[in-house]
Amino acid sequence: MRVVVPSLLGLALICSTAWAIEPAPAPTPVVTPAVQATTATPSSQTLPANKPGIMPAVATMNPNGLPQEAKPLTAEQLAKNKALQDANVKALIKDQATRLQQLEKANLDALSQNQELQLKNDSLAVQVQVLQSERSAQMFLYGAATIAVGVLLGFLVASYVYTKRRRQW
């Protein structure tokens, strides 16, 4: 058992480091002019907002099936791409701001609920202490009454026995 547990822990650590490696980005597919004409949209040529960079030109194929040289993007295309990236960044910022506001509201609600529960817990703790002290006082009174009844019965039995012996003499 002493050998099995450390070996399992070591194996788990080794396996967890293998998952920490980031996967390589997928290569971009080559688009033919016919497919490019049907599927080309401004959003399909943009990069995600969290990865800014130079936009690559779309690779095209010549009639022989060989890739043609990539044509540089025009200033108008670069401006459109930049505007799309800016719009994506603004949308992400707005989304982050709304999420932040929601989290702050949820945090304040949780804090107020936590404070209410702590106050309720304190009041219940006080009630428990009061009930325990009342119970101990009640037990004290029961004990005192039992002793009093015992003493009274003791005197009655003793006087009965004493009078019975006296008659016998």
Backbone bond lengths (Angstrom), bond angles and torsions (degrees), N, CA, C in turn:
res aa  C-N    CA-C-N  psi(-1)  N-CA   C-N-CA  omega(-1)  CA-C   N-CA-C  phi
1 M - - - 1.456 - - 1.526 109.94 -
2 R 1.328 115.87 -36.81 1.468 119.17 -179.48 1.524 111.97 -68.33
3 V 1.293 117.13 -26.70 1.462 120.87 179.90 1.520 110.53 -85.14
4 V 1.318 117.20 -34.89 1.459 121.52 -174.47 1.522 111.61 -68.57
5 V 1.322 117.27 -45.07 1.465 120.43 -176.54 1.527 111.76 -63.40
6 P 1.347 120.14 -49.31 1.479 117.91 177.77 1.523 112.83 -62.65
7 S 1.371 117.67 -36.07 1.457 117.69 179.25 1.519 111.55 -66.50
8 L 1.338 117.43 -38.55 1.465 119.54 177.57 1.524 110.83 -65.87
9 L 1.319 117.52 -40.17 1.461 120.23 177.88 1.526 111.10 -64.21
10 G 1.322 117.06 -42.00 1.463 120.49 177.87 1.514 111.75 -63.62
11 L 1.326 116.51 -41.99 1.463 120.95 177.65 1.522 110.77 -62.73
12 A 1.332 116.82 -41.06 1.461 120.23 179.08 1.527 110.48 -63.65
13 L 1.332 117.61 -40.69 1.470 120.02 178.91 1.518 111.38 -65.92
14 I 1.314 117.36 -40.28 1.465 120.29 179.61 1.520 110.24 -65.80
15 C 1.335 116.56 -42.28 1.469 119.92 179.54 1.520 111.68 -67.02
16 S 1.320 117.76 -34.97 1.460 119.74 -178.60 1.520 111.18 -68.96
17 T 1.341 118.87 -30.53 1.463 119.58 177.67 1.516 110.81 -72.14
18 A 1.326 117.76 -27.83 1.462 119.72 178.26 1.519 110.62 -67.71
19 W 1.314 117.76 -32.11 1.464 121.07 179.69 1.513 111.61 -77.29
20 A 1.324 119.01 -16.60 1.456 121.79 -176.74 1.519 112.57 -76.27
21 I 1.320 119.34 -13.08 1.460 122.35 -179.20 1.517 108.87 -74.74
22 E 1.341 116.12 131.07 1.455 120.64 179.95 1.525 109.47 -76.66
23 P 1.324 117.71 137.66 1.464 119.40 178.72 1.526 110.36 -71.22
24 A 1.325 114.95 150.33 1.457 120.31 179.05 1.522 108.79 -69.58
25 P 1.346 117.87 144.82 1.464 119.49 179.07 1.518 110.49 -65.47
26 A 1.304 115.59 144.38 1.464 121.00 -179.37 1.525 109.40 -69.66
27 P 1.332 116.85 139.76 1.476 119.23 178.80 1.516 109.88 -67.75
28 T 1.336 114.74 147.49 1.461 119.57 179.80 1.525 108.98 -77.70
29 P 1.315 118.29 137.08 1.470 120.72 -178.30 1.525 110.80 -74.32
30 V 1.324 115.10 151.35 1.459 121.48 177.11 1.518 107.14 -83.41
31 V 1.338 115.92 130.63 1.460 120.85 -175.75 1.521 108.36 -109.79
32 T 1.312 116.04 129.71 1.461 120.42 177.97 1.519 108.96 -80.42
33 P 1.341 118.71 159.68 1.461 120.32 -178.68 1.523 112.40 -59.70
34 A 1.340 118.66 -35.13 1.460 119.83 -179.14 1.527 110.07 -68.00
35 V 1.333 116.25 -42.67 1.463 119.98 178.77 1.514 109.78 -70.83
36 Q 1.340 116.07 -35.67 1.455 119.99 -179.03 1.526 110.26 -63.87
37 A 1.307 117.92 -37.40 1.455 120.63 -178.71 1.523 111.17 -68.76
38 T 1.322 116.94 -33.31 1.468 118.93 -177.99 1.518 112.73 -86.33
39 T 1.338 117.97 -26.45 1.466 119.10 -174.22 1.511 113.65 -113.92
40 A 1.292 119.59 -0.66 1.464 120.84 -176.08 1.516 110.34 -74.85
41 T 1.306 115.59 118.68 1.459 122.36 173.53 1.517 107.28 -133.43
42 P 1.311 118.27 159.70 1.464 118.88 -179.85 1.527 111.89 -63.52
43 S 1.335 118.36 -31.90 1.459 119.20 -177.62 1.523 111.50 -75.88
44 S 1.353 118.07 -23.23 1.459 119.22 -179.67 1.519 111.23 -76.65
45 Q 1.330 118.54 -14.24 1.449 121.10 -178.93 1.522 112.20 -100.56
46 T 1.297 118.75 1.27 1.461 120.24 -176.50 1.513 110.26 -96.13
47 L 1.311 115.09 154.16 1.454 122.08 174.87 1.515 108.67 -90.62
48 P 1.315 118.31 160.64 1.461 119.48 174.04 1.523 110.45 -60.26
49 A 1.334 116.03 153.85 1.460 120.34 -175.42 1.513 112.16 -67.59
50 N 1.326 118.44 -24.20 1.448 119.30 -179.15 1.520 112.55 -84.68
51 K 1.349 118.19 -1.56 1.460 122.21 176.95 1.527 110.08 -126.99
52 P 1.327 117.68 76.72 1.455 119.14 179.05 1.526 110.53 -70.71
53 G 1.288 116.57 153.06 1.459 120.15 178.47 1.510 110.18 173.24
54 I 1.310 115.32 -175.39 1.454 121.44 179.94 1.518 107.46 -79.71
55 M 1.296 115.22 134.57 1.453 120.39 -178.69 1.529 108.74 -79.04
56 P 1.337 118.25 125.57 1.462 119.51 177.86 1.522 110.50 -76.22
57 A 1.299 115.13 150.11 1.460 119.97 175.93 1.521 108.11 -76.18
58 V 1.320 116.48 152.91 1.450 120.71 -178.96 1.524 108.13 -76.51
59 A 1.337 115.82 129.37 1.462 119.70 179.91 1.520 108.89 -78.71
60 T 1.309 115.43 136.64 1.463 119.97 179.24 1.518 109.22 -118.89
61 M 1.307 115.86 161.88 1.462 121.31 -178.89 1.535 108.77 -111.25
62 N 1.332 116.23 140.22 1.461 119.52 175.13 1.525 108.74 -83.41
63 P 1.327 118.26 171.20 1.480 119.81 -176.73 1.522 113.58 -60.12
64 N 1.338 119.07 -22.48 1.466 121.32 179.91 1.531 111.62 -79.57
65 G 1.345 119.27 -7.60 1.453 122.45 -178.93 1.510 113.00 92.94
66 L 1.332 117.54 2.78 1.457 120.64 178.74 1.524 109.26 -93.37
67 P 1.316 117.13 146.01 1.473 118.33 -179.33 1.523 110.81 -69.63
68 Q 1.339 114.96 137.98 1.461 120.40 176.72 1.516 108.36 -85.84
69 E 1.286 115.09 165.25 1.452 120.51 178.90 1.526 108.95 -68.50
70 A 1.306 116.89 138.68 1.460 121.22 -177.47 1.522 109.42 -70.04
71 K 1.334 115.13 133.21 1.454 119.76 179.62 1.523 108.25 -89.96
72 P 1.302 118.04 137.84 1.466 119.38 178.54 1.530 109.58 -68.48
73 L 1.323 114.47 149.83 1.456 120.28 179.58 1.519 109.89 -72.76
74 T 1.302 115.60 147.58 1.459 119.94 178.85 1.521 109.00 -79.15
75 A 1.302 115.76 168.41 1.460 121.62 -179.49 1.525 110.25 -63.43
76 E 1.324 115.58 -35.89 1.472 119.20 179.50 1.533 110.50 -66.26
77 Q 1.340 116.33 -42.41 1.466 119.79 178.32 1.520 110.93 -65.69
78 L 1.329 116.77 -40.41 1.467 120.38 177.68 1.528 110.58 -62.68
79 A 1.336 116.82 -40.39 1.466 120.33 179.17 1.523 110.69 -65.23
80 K 1.351 116.38 -41.51 1.462 119.58 178.14 1.527 110.92 -62.53
81 N 1.345 114.63 -44.74 1.465 118.85 179.23 1.529 111.13 -61.99
82 K 1.323 115.80 -42.04 1.473 120.06 178.93 1.526 110.17 -63.67
83 A 1.343 117.36 -41.71 1.466 121.08 179.15 1.527 110.39 -64.08
84 L 1.332 117.15 -40.63 1.465 120.14 177.80 1.525 111.34 -64.94
85 Q 1.321 116.09 -41.70 1.464 119.47 177.45 1.529 110.74 -63.00
86 D 1.329 116.32 -43.36 1.465 119.83 178.80 1.529 111.03 -62.45
87 A 1.338 116.20 -40.16 1.462 119.63 178.48 1.525 110.73 -64.90
88 N 1.331 116.16 -40.93 1.466 119.77 177.80 1.528 111.01 -63.64
89 V 1.325 116.73 -42.24 1.465 120.79 179.22 1.522 110.25 -63.60
90 K 1.343 116.46 -43.49 1.473 119.42 179.13 1.518 110.98 -63.77
91 A 1.330 116.37 -39.40 1.464 119.30 178.53 1.523 110.94 -65.00
92 L 1.324 116.61 -40.61 1.467 119.70 177.86 1.522 111.25 -65.42
93 I 1.322 116.74 -40.00 1.464 120.10 178.88 1.518 110.44 -64.73
94 K 1.322 116.08 -42.58 1.469 119.65 178.72 1.525 110.36 -63.75
95 D 1.335 116.86 -42.17 1.451 121.46 178.23 1.525 110.87 -62.66
96 Q 1.326 116.11 -42.79 1.472 120.13 177.98 1.520 110.61 -63.26
97 A 1.326 117.21 -39.51 1.466 120.56 -179.78 1.524 110.96 -65.02
98 T 1.330 116.48 -42.27 1.470 118.43 178.92 1.520 110.85 -67.19
99 R 1.326 116.85 -38.95 1.467 119.52 176.86 1.523 111.11 -64.22
100 L 1.322 116.62 -39.29 1.458 120.55 178.53 1.523 110.58 -63.12
101 Q 1.336 116.91 -42.65 1.464 120.02 178.29 1.526 110.69 -64.24
102 Q 1.323 116.92 -40.62 1.461 120.09 178.59 1.520 110.93 -64.10
103 L 1.335 116.38 -41.68 1.458 120.08 178.87 1.524 111.63 -65.71
104 E 1.334 116.72 -40.15 1.465 119.54 178.46 1.523 110.70 -64.08
105 K 1.351 116.30 -41.48 1.463 119.42 178.62 1.521 110.51 -64.40
106 A 1.336 117.00 -44.03 1.466 120.79 179.26 1.527 110.40 -64.07
107 N 1.326 116.78 -36.95 1.465 120.79 178.82 1.523 110.50 -65.62
108 L 1.336 117.14 -43.78 1.466 120.14 178.60 1.529 110.91 -64.28
109 D 1.332 116.49 -40.90 1.465 119.73 177.64 1.525 110.77 -62.28
110 A 1.324 116.17 -43.46 1.464 119.85 179.77 1.529 110.94 -65.41
111 L 1.332 117.27 -39.14 1.470 120.16 178.60 1.521 111.14 -64.59
112 S 1.336 117.12 -42.95 1.467 119.14 179.45 1.528 110.58 -66.90
113 Q 1.317 117.08 -39.78 1.460 119.83 177.68 1.526 110.72 -65.22
114 N 1.324 116.78 -38.87 1.461 121.27 177.69 1.524 110.47 -62.43
115 Q 1.321 116.86 -42.98 1.458 120.65 179.64 1.531 110.63 -64.71
116 E 1.334 117.12 -42.01 1.462 120.70 177.65 1.526 110.99 -61.43
117 L 1.333 115.95 -43.44 1.456 119.70 -179.98 1.522 111.98 -66.24
118 Q 1.332 116.90 -35.76 1.460 119.48 176.92 1.524 110.88 -65.85
119 L 1.332 117.29 -41.49 1.460 120.13 177.28 1.530 110.89 -63.71
120 K 1.323 116.18 -42.24 1.457 120.13 178.32 1.524 110.59 -63.82
121 N 1.322 116.88 -40.29 1.460 121.88 178.22 1.524 110.64 -62.92
122 D 1.329 117.16 -42.91 1.462 120.84 178.21 1.524 111.35 -62.74
123 S 1.329 116.46 -43.41 1.470 119.27 -179.89 1.529 110.66 -66.08
124 L 1.328 117.22 -38.09 1.462 119.85 177.66 1.528 111.37 -67.67
125 A 1.331 117.38 -35.19 1.463 120.28 177.17 1.527 110.05 -64.63
126 V 1.336 116.96 -39.79 1.459 120.51 177.39 1.529 110.05 -65.14
127 Q 1.318 117.44 -41.71 1.461 120.56 178.40 1.526 111.32 -62.71
128 V 1.323 117.44 -39.11 1.463 121.00 178.12 1.520 110.26 -63.36
129 Q 1.339 116.83 -43.52 1.464 119.70 178.86 1.517 111.12 -62.91
130 V 1.328 117.62 -41.24 1.471 121.21 179.37 1.528 109.80 -63.73
131 L 1.328 116.95 -45.20 1.463 119.81 179.64 1.528 112.01 -63.91
132 Q 1.335 116.67 -37.76 1.456 119.31 177.74 1.522 111.43 -66.24
133 S 1.326 117.02 -41.04 1.470 119.26 179.51 1.525 110.10 -68.61
134 E 1.339 117.73 -38.09 1.457 120.16 176.24 1.524 110.87 -63.57
135 R 1.315 116.49 -40.11 1.473 120.51 179.76 1.522 110.13 -65.74
136 S 1.333 117.48 -41.88 1.462 118.83 179.40 1.533 110.38 -67.59
137 A 1.329 118.49 -37.15 1.461 121.05 176.49 1.525 110.37 -65.19
138 Q 1.323 116.72 -39.37 1.459 120.78 178.48 1.527 110.47 -64.83
139 M 1.326 117.48 -41.89 1.458 121.15 177.99 1.533 110.63 -64.81
140 F 1.340 117.02 -37.42 1.468 120.84 176.89 1.529 109.88 -61.75
141 L 1.327 116.19 -44.42 1.465 119.38 179.14 1.526 111.27 -64.97
142 Y 1.350 118.21 -40.79 1.453 121.03 176.50 1.534 110.54 -60.77
143 G 1.296 116.56 -42.42 1.465 120.72 178.53 1.522 111.25 -63.69
144 A 1.342 116.42 -43.55 1.470 120.07 179.78 1.530 110.01 -64.50
145 A 1.331 118.09 -41.54 1.463 120.78 179.15 1.522 110.65 -65.35
146 T 1.328 117.18 -39.38 1.468 120.90 178.55 1.520 111.01 -63.30
147 I 1.318 116.87 -43.02 1.470 120.85 178.53 1.527 110.08 -64.42
148 A 1.330 116.83 -41.91 1.462 120.15 -179.91 1.522 110.66 -63.58
149 V 1.312 117.76 -43.77 1.462 121.30 178.10 1.521 109.86 -64.29
150 G 1.328 117.13 -39.71 1.466 121.18 178.73 1.515 111.80 -63.69
151 V 1.324 116.88 -43.67 1.463 120.91 178.69 1.524 109.84 -64.57
152 L 1.323 117.22 -44.18 1.461 121.14 179.20 1.526 110.96 -60.96
153 L 1.339 116.18 -46.04 1.461 118.95 177.47 1.525 111.66 -64.02
154 G 1.321 116.20 -35.75 1.466 120.38 176.98 1.511 111.43 -61.34
155 F 1.339 116.76 -45.00 1.466 119.98 178.72 1.526 110.78 -64.95
156 L 1.350 117.21 -40.97 1.454 119.78 -179.73 1.533 111.84 -64.60
157 V 1.319 116.33 -44.53 1.463 120.71 179.54 1.524 109.92 -65.51
158 A 1.325 116.43 -41.71 1.463 120.01 -179.44 1.523 111.00 -65.28
159 S 1.342 117.15 -41.63 1.469 118.97 179.22 1.525 110.65 -68.12
160 Y 1.334 118.14 -35.00 1.450 121.32 178.79 1.526 110.13 -66.50
161 V 1.339 114.78 -45.31 1.456 118.95 179.70 1.531 109.42 -65.10
162 Y 1.299 118.78 -40.87 1.465 122.60 -178.53 1.524 110.77 -64.16
163 T 1.339 117.94 -43.03 1.457 120.34 179.54 1.529 111.08 -69.79
164 K 1.307 118.60 -33.02 1.456 121.86 179.21 1.526 109.94 -67.72
165 R 1.316 119.14 -40.09 1.456 122.24 179.17 1.528 109.94 -69.83
166 R 1.288 115.61 -34.52 1.463 119.25 -177.82 1.536 110.27 -65.86
167 R 1.317 115.52 -35.56 1.466 118.97 -178.81 1.533 110.62 -70.44
168 Q 1.334 113.62 -30.78 1.464 116.62 -177.85 1.538 110.38 -71.39
169 W 1.234 123.64 -27.26 1.458 124.69 -179.57 1.451 108.90 -75.43
